[in-house]
């Protein structure tokens, strides 16, 4: 074990990941009393995702390896930001409905902020996903006739309903909340739950 950790690329990356996880936990603990440390946690989280990219398919790319690793890191980061944002959003809906007198207006404002946040994450997912597909598959024939290509195609098909649910949440739920439709708060939570379930299937 010591030989593997000390003298192999996998071992060194694994060791770095362990150190980042410990640092991440310590910083989050301290951030309870010093909120500015959340920015430090965000940076450490980005480094954690980089350790995954450094030992992914992208790291084995025969050409443009650095660009491939950067694209994989962007894909992981966009995924983490989107899924993490959805989980937090789902968690806060009940609190807002319970503790705010103008809960529909507050949720409408939150939807506006989160929509901008999610659009950037989804754009990063799409761009980095297409780049990874081009790099790993390279052609329509490769997409249809290789195991990796077929798995990727299934993943794309599973993502399409997810984008449709997101569109419904963005357009109709947002409009309903803006018109002070309180029932849309419940619809929103269910739609976010559906998004998270579909993300689970896609991954």
Secondary structure, DSSP 8 states (H G I E B T S, - for coil): -HHHHHHSHHHHHHHHHHHHHHHHHHHHHHTTT-TTHHHHHHHHHHHHHHHHHTTSGGGG-SS-HHHHHHHHHHHHHHHHHHHHHHHHHHHHHHHHHHH-TTHHHHHHHHHHHHHHHHHHHHHHHHHHHHHHHHHHT-SHHHHHHSHHHHHHHHHHHHHHHHHHHHHHIIIIIHHHHHTT-THHHHHHHHHHHHHHHHHHHH-
